[in-house]
Amino acid sequence: MNGDAITLMIVRALFPHWSITLDGAGVWRAIGRMVLSASDVDGLLAMLHAADPEAARRAVELLEEAS
C-alpha cells in the first residue's frame, strides 16, 4: 500500500460524513454538502476545514486522543 492510499484511509476515517476520493490524475475530492477538489491532500484538508469546521474540530480531537 502506498502513501496516498494510507493517507486516503486516514482522511476518510477523520471525515466520515464526506465521500473522499483520489483519482488517477492525483486530484483529491470530497463530496458532502458541497463538492471540493484540490491537487493535494493539504489543500483538500484546508477546504474541508473551511466547509465543515465542526468535522475538522472532531478530526483534531481524534488525532489528539490517539497520540
C-alpha positions as CSV (number, residue, x, y, z in Angstrom):
1,M,0.0,0.0,0.0
2,N,1.5,3.4,-1.0
3,G,1.5,6.6,1.0
4,D,-1.5,8.1,-0.9
5,A,-3.6,5.0,-0.2
6,I,-2.8,5.2,3.5
7,T,-3.5,9.0,3.6
8,L,-6.8,8.4,1.9
9,M,-7.8,5.8,4.5
10,I,-6.9,8.2,7.3
11,V,-8.7,11.2,5.8
12,R,-11.8,9.0,5.2
13,A,-11.7,7.9,8.9
14,L,-11.4,11.5,10.1
15,F,-14.2,12.9,7.9
16,P,-16.8,10.0,7.8
17,H,-19.6,12.2,6.6
18,W,-17.7,13.1,3.5
19,S,-17.0,10.8,0.5
20,I,-13.3,11.3,0.0
21,T,-11.6,10.1,-3.3
22,L,-8.3,10.3,-5.1
23,D,-8.4,9.9,-8.8
24,G,-5.8,8.6,-11.2
25,A,-4.7,12.2,-12.1
26,G,-3.9,12.9,-8.4
27,V,-7.0,15.1,-7.8
28,W,-8.4,14.8,-4.2
29,R,-12.1,15.2,-3.9
30,A,-14.6,15.4,-1.0
31,I,-18.3,15.2,-1.6
32,G,-20.6,16.2,1.2
33,R,-22.9,19.2,1.4
34,M,-20.8,20.5,-1.5
35,V,-18.1,19.2,-3.8
36,L,-14.5,20.1,-3.0
37,S,-11.4,19.3,-5.1
38,A,-7.7,20.0,-4.7
39,S,-4.4,19.0,-6.3
40,D,-3.0,17.8,-3.0
41,V,-4.3,16.5,0.3
42,D,-3.2,19.6,2.2
43,G,-5.4,21.7,0.0
44,L,-8.3,19.4,0.5
45,L,-7.9,19.4,4.3
46,A,-7.9,23.2,4.2
47,M,-11.1,23.2,2.2
48,L,-12.7,20.7,4.5
49,H,-11.8,22.8,7.5
50,A,-13.5,25.9,5.8
51,A,-16.5,23.9,4.6
52,D,-17.1,21.9,7.8
53,P,-15.3,23.4,10.8
54,E,-17.1,21.1,13.2
55,A,-15.9,18.0,11.4
56,A,-12.4,19.4,11.4
57,R,-12.6,20.0,15.1
58,R,-13.7,16.4,15.7
59,A,-10.8,15.2,13.5
60,V,-8.3,17.1,15.6
61,E,-9.8,15.7,18.8
62,L,-9.5,12.2,17.4
63,L,-5.9,12.7,16.5
64,E,-5.1,14.2,19.9
65,E,-6.7,11.2,21.6
66,A,-4.6,8.8,19.5
67,S,-1.3,10.5,20.4
